[in-house]
Amino acid sequence: MMPTPTTIICLLAFLAVLAAATGDGTTTTTHLHFYIHETFAGDNATTASLAPSPLAVAGSNSSFGSVGALDDELREGSDAASRYLGRVEGLVVQADLGNPAAAWTLLTLAFAGGDYNGSTLVLDGRVDFGAAGDMERAVVGGTGRFRRARGYSLMTKFGNPTPNTGVFEMDVYVTTMA
């Protein structure tokens, strides 16, 4: 009895998925520690407001619905002259009606140079810039050395060297599968 074309296609699709999902089963966890340097205003600003809140036009102080973009520097240390590691590029959306300091963020850490040159990590999650302590995001993927990455990041506000700049300290715990 000959298999039908549908049976053959289903079998090939199953084998393709199985081949893509199969590795040698080993995982590696990497701890990354670095600083994000952000400039809020001025000629060298690394943040931009893309869309203001539609509620603000009605006389409200709400920032709900506002959207911003960032392209910050990723550095080895808290000093602006420390070794450059890459960029932090992403979107920030104020998506909490009750807390104007809370936002949904989607960030790509784009590494330039060193062991991770050309690799990226993608972080996703809600952060509260007004809260004390760590802000946590999920690592939802990556490219290059971080292909099939998963994990989490912890970020704290480190300080404001000038009125227009901010520095954030970040630890990222990344698990990749071979």
PLY file of the C-alpha trace (Angstrom):
ply
format ascii 1.0
element vertex 178
property float x
property float y
property float z
element edge 177
property int vertex1
property int vertex2
end_header
0.00 0.00 0.00
1.41 3.39 -1.07
1.36 6.27 1.41
-0.75 9.22 0.35
0.87 12.56 -0.56
-0.68 14.07 2.59
0.93 11.39 4.77
4.33 11.99 3.16
4.06 15.77 3.64
3.06 15.35 7.30
5.98 12.97 7.89
8.46 15.37 6.25
7.11 18.30 8.28
7.45 16.29 11.49
11.05 15.32 10.65
11.93 18.95 9.83
10.58 20.16 13.18
12.37 17.37 15.01
15.68 18.18 13.28
15.36 21.90 14.09
14.56 21.28 17.75
17.23 18.66 18.38
20.59 19.73 19.72
23.06 17.84 21.83
20.98 18.82 24.87
23.68 20.78 26.67
22.95 24.24 27.97
25.27 27.08 28.87
24.41 29.89 31.25
26.24 33.18 30.84
26.18 36.10 33.28
26.69 39.49 31.64
27.25 42.67 33.65
27.31 46.13 32.08
25.99 49.69 32.23
23.51 51.50 30.01
24.31 55.17 29.39
21.31 57.26 28.38
21.09 60.93 27.37
17.59 62.38 27.84
17.98 65.77 26.14
20.29 67.93 24.08
22.12 67.53 20.78
23.32 64.01 21.67
20.03 62.67 23.06
19.67 58.89 22.87
15.93 58.92 23.60
13.06 60.37 21.59
9.35 60.79 22.10
7.61 59.25 19.08
3.98 59.77 20.05
2.64 61.72 23.01
-0.26 60.44 25.06
-3.63 60.99 23.38
-5.04 61.68 26.87
-2.67 64.61 27.49
-4.50 66.75 24.91
-7.63 66.59 27.05
-5.81 68.45 29.85
-4.89 65.32 31.76
-1.42 64.74 33.20
-1.59 61.14 32.00
1.22 59.77 29.88
-0.75 56.59 29.14
-0.29 55.62 25.51
2.88 57.61 24.90
5.58 55.87 22.86
9.32 56.52 22.87
12.44 55.09 21.30
15.96 54.74 22.60
19.42 54.05 21.22
21.65 54.08 24.31
25.28 53.11 24.79
26.20 49.81 26.39
29.44 50.16 28.36
31.61 48.01 30.60
31.52 50.48 33.49
29.51 53.32 34.98
32.00 55.90 33.70
31.13 57.30 30.24
34.76 56.69 29.20
34.64 52.96 30.04
34.97 50.36 27.28
32.19 50.51 24.67
30.31 47.21 24.27
27.48 48.08 21.89
23.99 49.63 21.80
20.69 49.22 23.58
17.95 49.91 21.05
14.25 49.72 21.75
10.77 50.97 22.40
9.15 52.22 25.59
5.36 52.41 25.84
3.57 53.87 28.84
0.93 51.16 29.22
-0.19 51.45 32.86
-3.22 53.69 33.53
-2.50 53.84 37.26
1.27 54.33 37.31
2.92 56.89 35.00
6.39 55.58 35.95
5.62 52.05 34.68
6.17 51.12 31.05
6.33 48.17 28.70
9.73 47.89 27.04
11.17 45.92 24.16
14.97 46.16 23.98
17.65 44.74 21.71
21.17 44.59 23.12
23.40 44.80 20.03
26.98 43.83 20.89
29.91 45.34 18.98
33.33 43.81 19.53
34.71 41.16 21.84
33.37 37.64 22.27
29.79 38.68 21.44
30.54 40.87 18.39
27.54 40.87 16.06
25.31 39.01 18.52
22.09 40.37 19.99
19.83 39.70 22.95
16.15 40.66 23.03
14.54 41.68 26.33
10.83 42.18 26.88
8.85 43.25 29.90
7.25 45.78 32.17
9.44 48.04 34.28
8.60 50.59 36.95
11.12 53.43 36.81
9.71 54.85 40.05
10.12 51.72 42.16
13.08 50.98 44.38
15.17 47.92 43.59
15.63 45.82 40.49
13.57 46.05 37.33
13.26 42.62 35.73
12.72 41.69 32.09
12.61 38.37 30.29
15.26 37.40 27.75
13.08 36.22 24.86
15.68 35.48 22.19
18.88 36.42 20.50
21.15 36.01 17.51
24.74 34.94 16.92
26.28 33.59 20.14
22.86 34.01 21.79
20.74 32.10 19.28
17.79 30.42 21.07
18.53 32.40 24.24
16.28 32.53 27.25
16.72 33.99 30.71
16.20 37.22 32.58
17.75 40.60 33.25
17.89 42.75 36.37
18.38 46.50 35.98
18.82 49.20 38.62
19.16 52.93 38.28
22.82 53.66 39.02
22.75 57.45 38.93
22.52 60.70 37.01
26.00 62.06 36.24
24.42 65.21 34.76
20.82 66.53 34.70
20.42 65.21 31.12
21.99 61.76 31.55
21.24 58.56 33.37
23.18 55.38 34.01
21.58 51.99 34.62
23.41 48.91 35.89
22.30 45.64 34.32
22.90 41.97 34.98
21.69 39.51 32.34
21.52 35.75 32.94
21.32 33.98 29.57
20.87 30.28 28.92
21.60 28.94 25.45
21.31 25.42 24.12
23.96 23.78 21.98
0 1
1 2
2 3
3 4
4 5
5 6
6 7
7 8
8 9
9 10
10 11
11 12
12 13
13 14
14 15
15 16
16 17
17 18
18 19
19 20
20 21
21 22
22 23
23 24
24 25
25 26
26 27
27 28
28 29
29 30
30 31
31 32
32 33
33 34
34 35
35 36
36 37
37 38
38 39
39 40
40 41
41 42
42 43
43 44
44 45
45 46
46 47
47 48
48 49
49 50
50 51
51 52
52 53
53 54
54 55
55 56
56 57
57 58
58 59
59 60
60 61
61 62
62 63
63 64
64 65
65 66
66 67
67 68
68 69
69 70
70 71
71 72
72 73
73 74
74 75
75 76
76 77
77 78
78 79
79 80
80 81
81 82
82 83
83 84
84 85
85 86
86 87
87 88
88 89
89 90
90 91
91 92
92 93
93 94
94 95
95 96
96 97
97 98
98 99
99 100
100 101
101 102
102 103
103 104
104 105
105 106
106 107
107 108
108 109
109 110
110 111
111 112
112 113
113 114
114 115
115 116
116 117
117 118
118 119
119 120
120 121
121 122
122 123
123 124
124 125
125 126
126 127
127 128
128 129
129 130
130 131
131 132
132 133
133 134
134 135
135 136
136 137
137 138
138 139
139 140
140 141
141 142
142 143
143 144
144 145
145 146
146 147
147 148
148 149
149 150
150 151
151 152
152 153
153 154
154 155
155 156
156 157
157 158
158 159
159 160
160 161
161 162
162 163
163 164
164 165
165 166
166 167
167 168
168 169
169 170
170 171
171 172
172 173
173 174
174 175
175 176
176 177
